[in-house]
Amino acid sequence: MNFAASRLLSRILAAAPRRSVVVRYGTPIILVALALVLTFTFTNAARALYFPLLLIAITLSAFVGGFGPGVLATCEAVPLGFYALVQPRFTWAAAYPE
């Protein structure tokens, strides 16, 4: 790896500037909610968009806020995604094929 590439990589991986707690922990809540809204909007158009938008929201939350907000986004997205996206929708029961 040449010097320029290693320098760029070190800048990317360097600690992000400290953001306020509201920004760091508000971002996961907003991004997961936005991902669910977009999933509901495009569910009929493309069935494959169930969970990738939630994964993008988790990744962006961890990138913006760090480990804690990434865990918050994961803990928020998994139960909400199961509740809202897995058939039968809007129930905690799972549908078992017979």
Phi and psi in degrees as a GROMACS rama.xvg file:
@    title "Ramachandran Plot"
@    xaxis  label "Phi"
@    yaxis  label "Psi"
@TYPE xy
-78.7552  173.099  ASN-2
-64.0098  -41.9611  PHE-3
-65.4742  -41.0844  ALA-4
-68.031  -40.8558  ALA-5
-67.9682  -32.9976  SER-6
-68.5189  -40.6117  ARG-7
-64.8502  -42.8562  LEU-8
-63.4378  -38.9844  LEU-9
-67.51  -32.6933  SER-10
-69.0537  -39.4522  ARG-11
-66.9906  -42.2861  ILE-12
-84.7338  -5.9072  LEU-13
-66.7022  157.152  ALA-14
-60.6192  134.34  ALA-15
-70.6026  153.493  ALA-16
-62.4053  146.083  PRO-17
-67.6636  125.415  ARG-18
-104.125  165.152  ARG-19
-68.0137  159.802  SER-20
-63.5439  -35.8697  VAL-21
-63.7094  -42.7021  VAL-22
-68.703  -44.9514  VAL-23
-66.4483  -41.6318  ARG-24
-97.5107  -12.2816  TYR-25
-81.9868  -28.8863  GLY-26
-59.7972  -46.8078  THR-27
-61.6385  -38.4961  PRO-28
-64.4085  -44.6199  ILE-29
-68.8491  -43.4962  ILE-30
-67.3548  -39.7071  LEU-31
-68.4016  -39.7922  VAL-32
-63.0844  -42.9455  ALA-33
-63.7839  -39.7191  LEU-34
-63.7304  -40.1526  ALA-35
-66.9463  -40.0902  LEU-36
-63.4791  -44.7075  VAL-37
-65.5193  -35.9536  LEU-38
-64.3795  -43.404  THR-39
-65.4561  -34.4141  PHE-40
-67.4444  -42.7032  THR-41
-102.523  11.5149  PHE-42
-63.4304  -42.0015  THR-43
-71.771  -29.3388  ASN-44
-76.3347  -43.9933  ALA-45
-140.712  113.616  ALA-46
-68.6766  -19.2111  ARG-47
-79.8308  -2.12089  ALA-48
-93.663  25.062  LEU-49
-66.1609  -62.2366  TYR-50
-105.311  -17.4534  PHE-51
-59.6836  -35.1136  PRO-52
-67.5868  -35.621  LEU-53
-67.7301  -38.0086  LEU-54
-65.1013  -37.5156  LEU-55
-64.9698  -41.0059  ILE-56
-63.1596  -39.9769  ALA-57
-65.7156  -43.5599  ILE-58
-64.7509  -44.8963  THR-59
-65.0805  -36.7552  LEU-60
-64.1581  -42.7677  SER-61
-67.9751  -34.9597  ALA-62
-68.2948  -41.8691  PHE-63
-75.194  -45.1983  VAL-64
-104.804  -22.7782  GLY-65
107.627  -160.796  GLY-66
-65.1278  -47.9839  PHE-67
-59.8339  -51.4316  GLY-68
-64.2945  -29.4924  PRO-69
-65.9984  -40.5311  GLY-70
-67.2121  -40.2293  VAL-71
-60.4435  -44.6534  LEU-72
-62.8653  -39.0801  ALA-73
-66.5737  -45.4779  THR-74
-66.9298  -22.4833  CYS-75
-86.8011  -41.3213  GLU-76
-74.6294  -37.0845  ALA-77
-64.4733  -54.9467  VAL-78
-67.6861  -37.5808  PRO-79
-67.0637  -39.2266  LEU-80
-64.1756  -41.7618  GLY-81
-64.3604  -45.5774  PHE-82
-65.183  -41.0444  TYR-83
-96.0319  -21.4813  ALA-84
-115.165  -24.0657  LEU-85
-86.8007  135.854  VAL-86
-72.8264  140.28  GLN-87
-72.7021  136.477  PRO-88
-70.3639  153.415  ARG-89
59.0985  38.2412  PHE-90
-150.185  154.679  THR-91
-86.7679  -7.9221  TRP-92
-77.2942  145.291  ALA-93
-99.6664  145.307  ALA-94
-86.4637  122.674  ALA-95
-102.728  127.785  TYR-96
-70.4265  143.686  PRO-97
